[in-house]
Amino acid sequence: MTADRLTTLETQLTHQQHLLDELNAVVTRQAAEIDKLTRRVAMLTQHAAEQIADSPANQKPPHY
């Protein structure tokens, strides 16, 4: 293997490793954001269900 070819391969490997590190950082941030949004949706869903259950339309009239 010639020195130029080896240098080219090492350069490509370095660029690929850098790109892989950047992509990993993006995926990690996205996973954290998805987890946060999932918890928020669950909280809002629970809050909406409580509001519906507490609404006057869902309560029995006092004479029942």
N, C-alpha and C positions, 0 to 999 in steps of 0.2 A: 504494500500500500504506500503510495507516495505521500510526502509530507503535505502537499497542497490538498490532496483528497482528505487526509486525516484532519487538517485544519478546517476544511469545509464541513465535515461531519460534526466536529466539535462545536463549530459556530451554530449549526442548525440545532444541535441538541440543546445548547444554551438558550437559544430563542424559544424552543419548544418548552423547556422547563420554566422559563419566565412566563410564557403564555399560560401554561398549566397552573402556575401559582396565582396569576390574575383571575383565571376562571374559578379556581377554588375559592378565592376571596368573594367573588360575586355570588357563587352558589351558597356560601355560608351566610352572607348578608341576606339573601333572599329567603333562606330557610328560617332565619330569625324573624324576618318580617312576616312570613306566612304564619309562624307560630303566634306572633303577637296579634295578627288579624283574626286568626281562628279563635283565640281567647276572647277577643272583643266581640266577635259575632255571637259566640255562646252567651256572653254576658247580656248583649242586647236582645237576644232571643228570649232569655230568661226574664228580662225586664218587661218585654212586650207581653209575654205570657202572664206575668203577674198583673199587668195593667188590664188585660182582658178579663182575668178572673175577678178582679176587684171592681169592674165596671158595674154600674147600677143595672144594666140590662141583663146581667148574668146572676143577679141576686133574686131570691124569692121575695115576693111581696110579704109584708108583715102578717097578713091574715092566714098564711099557710102554716 
